Amino acid sequence: MNKINWIIIIFTFITCLSCNGIKYYDSYKITAKEKAIALKKIAKTLRDDGYAFNQTFDDIDLRLAAYQDLIDTTTTIGSFVSSLKPVFESYGVSHLRIRTPNQVTNRQKGTHVGIGASLVRTDTGYFVSRIVKNGVADLAGIKAGDYLINEDNHPITSRRQLKHTLGKVTTIQLKRNHTHKTFKVKYFEHPIFSKDSLYWHNAEIAVISINSFRSGTYDKNHVESMFASANQAKKIVLDLRSNGGGASSNLKHLLSMIIPSNVICQYFIYRKDHEGFVKEFQRHPHSFKELVNYSKRTFKPAFRFWWNKRYQGDIVVIIDENSGSAADIFPACVKDLKRGTIIGKKSIGHVLFGEVKTLNMGMDLLYPHGEAVRLNKTINLEGHGCKPDIVFSREKTANTAFIYQFITDQM
């Protein structure tokens, strides 16, 4: 065997090792050297590419240095990531966090060992806004509209308390309407989201539930099939309650089901637009309108061939406090274009275009690199969730029977 063949074999072997890699877990030890590597990559990524309006993260090194003592005390990957949380929270923007190896793995698999419910923190307890079908909470008997108060007689003060290992059994005390109830909960691995579904409320109203825009979860073919089945409905209700967002390409696809592909829905701006403006005018933009007019970047529905039918009937979109990111943008587009009626509770307003940077030790960095701006060019969606045309209380928004009856009787 000649020298070239040996080189090819060795290179292939090394490549395979690299592809397979080492599987990391949150509990694994992390050295000072590995922490330094991660921090350097985080700082460089944010300085070079991070962006929210008038925020370029140039001071990230100073903010990290302020928490260096805390960072130095961490010994595991999980604790290291937790120590960085206050640094990122100090910026007051969404789509900025480190994901642990366990979180990265769960996203890739689409499953996790969790409570299987979307939660909103309140003074009463954690309000259940949505339940994952056949998830932990669902099989335990917990329902949307419940308030989770105690677990094993300890007050629930953090969502982390509801994350356990496979097979763990706990007791949850909750408030349902005006009654206190206790449920035994057994944790198992299940899908993070319910499967998107079509439900005929009656002969004229079809309800399509879209639970996430994440890649790997949002299935364009399935969505196309549901719309084809519902094409003769007088009204389609799009249920985006507790949809936390996902890929902009999937958002554009859903918009294309009801809005022509050549229609401008929003505007967006990136860091290079901001930097180009500063270079040309020797100052920072005073408003979103200035920057939008300079960048001329538009956000439109995905292209559809003429033979792919677009739904022409009435549209109702349901949102709640956990509808975010792409599920902030979608109802705002529908509302701004007067394409339908938005009902429920104001969305969360976490709307920055996010990018993911792979880090060492199985971690990755989610960071913002662009802003979404509404059609009037004066309001960004980050921090300004979509306000429904018809607003309901938290409890009524979570009550599917009430929502469907309202749509039937009043719309």
C-alpha positions in Angstrom: 0.0 0.0 0.0 1.5 3.3 -1.0 2.0 6.4 1.0 -1.0 8.3 -0.5 -3.3 5.4 0.5 -2.1 5.5 4.1 -2.6 9.2 4.2 -6.2 8.8 2.9 -6.9 6.1 5.5 -5.5 8.1 8.4 -7.4 11.2 7.3 -10.7 9.3 7.0 -10.2 7.7 10.4 -9.5 11.1 12.0 -12.5 12.6 10.2 -14.8 9.9 11.5 -13.6 10.4 15.0 -14.3 14.1 14.6 -17.8 13.4 13.2 -18.7 11.0 16.0 -17.2 13.3 18.6 -17.5 13.0 22.3 -21.0 13.1 23.8 -21.1 15.7 26.5 -23.6 16.1 29.4 -24.4 19.0 31.7 -22.8 17.2 34.6 -19.4 16.7 33.0 -16.5 18.6 34.5 -15.2 21.7 32.7 -11.6 23.0 33.1 -10.4 26.6 33.3 -8.9 26.1 29.9 -12.2 25.0 28.3 -14.1 27.8 30.0 -11.6 30.3 28.6 -12.0 28.8 25.1 -15.8 29.2 25.3 -15.7 32.7 26.7 -13.3 33.8 23.9 -15.5 32.4 21.2 -18.6 33.9 22.8 -17.1 37.4 23.0 -15.7 37.3 19.5 -19.0 36.1 18.0 -21.0 38.8 19.7 -18.5 41.6 18.9 -18.3 40.6 15.3 -21.9 39.6 14.4 -24.3 40.2 17.3 -26.9 42.9 16.8 -30.0 44.5 18.2 -31.0 48.1 17.3 -28.1 50.3 18.5 -26.6 47.3 20.4 -23.5 45.8 19.0 -22.2 44.0 22.2 -18.8 45.9 22.1 -18.7 45.8 25.9 -19.1 42.0 26.2 -15.6 41.5 27.6 -16.3 44.0 30.4 -19.6 42.3 31.3 -18.0 38.9 31.3 -15.1 40.2 33.5 -17.6 41.5 36.1 -18.8 37.9 36.7 -15.4 36.2 36.4 -15.2 35.3 40.1 -18.5 33.5 39.8 -17.5 31.8 36.5 -14.2 30.6 38.2 -16.2 28.8 40.9 -18.1 26.6 38.4 -16.9 23.0 38.0 -19.5 21.5 35.6 -20.7 22.5 32.1 -24.2 23.1 33.5 -23.0 25.4 36.3 -20.7 27.2 33.9 -23.7 28.0 31.6 -25.8 29.1 34.6 -23.0 31.5 35.7 -23.3 33.3 32.3 -27.1 33.8 32.5 -26.9 37.2 34.4 -24.4 38.5 31.9 -26.7 37.9 29.0 -29.8 39.0 30.9 -28.1 42.4 31.6 -28.5 43.2 27.9 -32.3 43.0 28.1 -32.7 41.3 24.7 -34.1 38.0 23.6 -32.4 35.2 21.7 -29.2 35.5 23.7 -28.2 32.5 25.7 -25.9 29.5 26.0 -27.5 26.1 25.5 -26.1 23.2 27.5 -25.2 19.8 26.0 -28.4 18.3 27.3 -30.5 21.1 25.7 -28.7 20.8 22.4 -29.3 17.1 22.4 -33.0 17.5 23.3 -33.5 20.0 20.4 -31.8 17.6 18.0 -33.9 14.6 19.1 -37.1 16.6 19.6 -37.7 14.9 22.9 -37.0 15.6 26.5 -37.8 14.5 30.1 -39.8 17.4 31.3 -43.2 18.4 32.6 -44.7 18.7 29.1 -46.4 22.0 29.5 -46.0 25.7 28.6 -45.9 27.8 31.8 -46.3 31.4 32.8 -44.9 32.6 36.1 -47.6 34.4 38.2 -48.1 35.5 41.8 -50.4 32.5 42.2 -48.0 29.9 40.8 -47.0 28.7 37.4 -50.0 29.0 35.1 -50.3 26.2 32.5 -51.0 27.8 29.1 -50.7 24.7 27.0 -50.3 20.9 27.5 -48.2 18.6 25.3 -50.5 15.8 24.1 -49.5 12.5 25.8 -46.7 14.2 27.7 -46.0 14.0 31.4 -48.5 16.6 32.5 -51.2 15.3 30.2 -51.0 11.7 31.4 -50.9 12.9 35.1 -54.2 14.8 34.6 -52.9 18.4 34.6 -54.8 20.7 32.3 -54.4 24.0 30.6 -55.7 26.7 32.9 -54.3 25.1 36.1 -51.9 26.9 38.5 -49.0 24.7 39.7 -48.2 25.7 43.2 -46.2 23.0 45.1 -44.1 20.0 44.2 -43.6 17.5 47.0 -44.9 20.2 49.4 -42.3 22.7 48.3 -43.3 25.9 46.5 -42.5 25.9 42.8 -40.4 29.0 42.3 -38.6 28.0 39.1 -39.2 25.9 36.0 -36.1 24.0 36.8 -37.9 22.3 39.7 -40.1 20.6 37.1 -37.1 19.0 35.3 -36.3 15.6 36.5 -34.5 12.3 35.6 -36.2 9.5 33.7 -38.7 7.6 36.0 -38.8 10.2 38.8 -42.2 10.4 40.6 -43.3 13.5 42.3 -46.5 15.0 43.7 -47.8 18.3 42.4 -50.3 20.4 44.2 -52.3 22.8 41.9 -55.2 25.2 41.8 -58.0 24.5 39.3 -60.7 27.2 39.2 -61.2 27.6 43.0 -60.3 24.1 44.0 -56.9 22.7 45.1 -56.0 19.3 43.8 -53.0 16.9 44.0 -51.6 14.8 41.2 -48.9 12.2 41.1 -46.5 12.9 38.2 -44.1 10.3 36.7 -41.4 11.7 34.4 -40.6 10.0 31.1 -39.1 11.0 27.7 -41.7 12.4 25.3 -41.8 14.9 22.3 -41.2 18.5 23.2 -44.2 19.6 21.2 -47.6 18.2 20.2 -48.0 17.2 16.6 -49.5 19.9 14.5 -53.1 19.0 13.8 -56.3 19.8 11.9 -59.6 19.8 13.7 -63.1 20.5 12.3 -65.0 22.4 14.9 -68.1 22.3 12.6 -68.9 22.1 8.9 -67.6 25.7 8.3 -64.7 26.2 10.8 -61.4 24.3 10.6 -58.8 24.7 13.3 -55.1 24.2 12.4 -52.8 24.0 15.4 -49.2 25.0 14.7 -47.1 24.2 17.9 -43.7 25.2 16.7 -41.8 26.7 13.8 -38.6 24.8 14.7 -36.7 23.0 12.0 -37.3 19.3 12.4 -40.7 19.9 14.1 -42.5 22.1 11.6 -43.4 19.8 8.6 -44.2 21.8 5.5 -45.7 18.8 3.7 -48.0 18.2 6.7 -49.0 21.8 6.8 -49.7 21.8 3.1 -51.9 18.7 3.5 -53.9 20.3 6.4 -54.6 23.4 4.4 -55.6 21.3 1.4 -58.1 19.4 3.5 -59.4 22.7 5.0 -59.5 24.6 1.8 -63.3 24.6 1.5 -63.8 25.9 5.1 -65.5 29.2 5.5 -63.0 30.1 8.2 -59.6 28.7 9.3 -58.5 29.2 12.9 -54.7 29.1 13.3 -53.9 28.2 16.8 -50.4 29.6 17.7 -50.9 29.5 21.5 -47.6 28.8 23.3 -45.7 28.5 20.0 -42.3 29.7 20.9 -41.1 30.3 17.3 -38.4 28.8 15.2 -37.0 29.1 11.7 -37.9 32.1 9.6 -38.2 29.9 6.5 -41.0 28.0 8.2 -42.7 31.3 9.2 -42.5 32.4 5.6 -44.1 29.1 4.5 -47.1 29.5 6.8 -47.5 33.1 5.7 -47.5 31.9 2.1 -50.6 29.7 2.8 -52.7 32.8 3.3 -50.8 35.8 1.9 -49.5 36.3 -1.7 -45.7 35.9 -2.1 -45.1 39.3 -3.4 -46.7 41.2 -0.5 -44.4 42.9 2.0 -45.2 41.7 5.5 -42.4 43.2 7.6 -39.0 44.8 7.3 -35.8 43.6 8.9 -32.4 45.1 9.6 -29.0 43.6 10.3 -25.8 44.8 11.8 -24.1 45.4 8.5 -27.1 47.7 7.6 -26.4 49.7 10.8 -22.7 49.9 10.1 -23.3 50.9 6.5 -25.5 53.7 7.7 -22.9 55.0 10.2 -20.2 54.9 7.6 -22.3 56.8 5.1 -23.8 59.4 7.4 -21.2 59.5 10.2 -23.8 59.0 12.9 -26.1 56.4 14.3 -29.7 56.2 13.0 -32.3 58.0 15.1 -35.1 55.7 14.3 -36.1 52.4 12.8 -37.6 54.2 9.9 -34.3 55.8 9.0 -32.6 52.4 9.0 -35.4 50.5 7.2 -35.4 53.1 4.4 -31.6 52.8 4.2 -31.5 48.9 4.2 -34.6 48.3 2.1 -34.8 44.7 3.4 -38.2 43.3 3.2 -39.8 40.2 4.7 -42.3 38.4 2.4 -44.1 35.0 2.3 -42.3 32.1 0.6 -42.7 31.7 -3.1 -45.6 29.5 -4.2 -46.3 28.2 -7.7 -49.6 29.1 -9.2 -50.9 25.5 -8.9 -50.3 25.5 -5.2 -53.6 26.9 -3.9 -53.6 29.7 -1.3 -56.4 29.8 1.2 -58.7 32.8 0.5 -61.3 32.5 3.3 -61.5 34.2 6.7 -58.6 33.8 9.1 -58.5 33.9 12.9 -55.2 33.6 14.8 -55.1 32.6 18.5 -52.0 33.8 20.5 -51.1 33.9 24.2 -48.3 35.0 26.5 -46.0 32.2 25.4 -46.4 32.9 21.6 -43.0 34.3 20.7 -40.5 35.0 17.9 -42.0 33.7 14.7 -45.3 33.4 16.5 -45.0 37.1 17.3 -44.3 38.0 13.7 -47.0 35.9 12.1 -50.0 37.5 13.9 -48.4 41.0 13.5 -48.2 40.4 9.7 -51.8 39.2 9.6 -53.0 42.2 11.7 -51.0 44.8 9.7 -52.2 43.5 6.4 -55.8 43.2 7.7 -55.8 39.6 6.5 -57.5 38.3 9.6 -58.5 38.7 13.3 -56.1 38.1 16.2 -57.6 36.9 19.5 -56.3 35.8 22.8 -53.6 37.5 24.9 -50.7 39.7 23.9 -47.7 37.7 22.6 -44.4 37.7 24.5 -42.4 40.1 22.2 -39.2 38.1 21.8 -38.5 38.9 18.2 -34.9 39.1 17.1 -33.4 37.1 14.3 -31.2 34.5 16.0 -28.1 32.7 14.8 -26.4 29.7 16.4 -22.7 29.3 17.0 -21.3 26.0 18.0 -19.0 26.1 21.1 -16.8 23.6 22.7 -17.8 20.9 25.2 -21.2 20.3 23.5 -22.5 23.8 24.1 -23.8 26.3 21.6 -24.5 30.1 21.6 -27.8 31.5 20.4 -27.4 35.2 19.7 -29.3 38.0 18.0 -28.1 39.4 14.6 -31.2 41.2 13.3 -34.4 43.1 14.1 -37.9 42.7 12.7 -39.8 46.0 12.1 -43.5 46.3 11.4 -45.0 47.8 8.3 -45.3 51.3 9.7 -41.5 51.2 9.9 -41.6 52.8 13.4 -42.1 49.9 15.7 -39.9 46.9 16.2 -41.4 43.6 17.6 -38.6 43.0 20.1 -40.2 44.1 23.4 -43.5 44.9 21.7 -45.6 41.8 21.3 -48.6 41.6 19.1 -51.7 42.9 20.8 -54.8 40.9 19.8 -57.8 42.6 18.2 -59.9 40.9 20.8 -58.3 40.4 24.1 -59.2 37.7 26.7 -57.9 37.0 30.2 -55.1 34.5 30.7 -57.7 31.9 31.9 -60.1 32.3 28.9 -57.3 32.3 26.4 -56.1 28.9 27.7 -59.7 27.6 27.7 -60.1 26.0 24.3 -63.8 25.3 24.7 -64.4 28.9 25.4 -62.3 30.1 22.5 -64.0 27.8 20.0 -67.5 28.8 21.3 -66.6 32.5 21.0 -65.5 32.1 17.4 -68.7 30.2 16.6 -71.0 32.6 18.3 -69.3 36.0 17.8 -67.2 35.9 14.6 
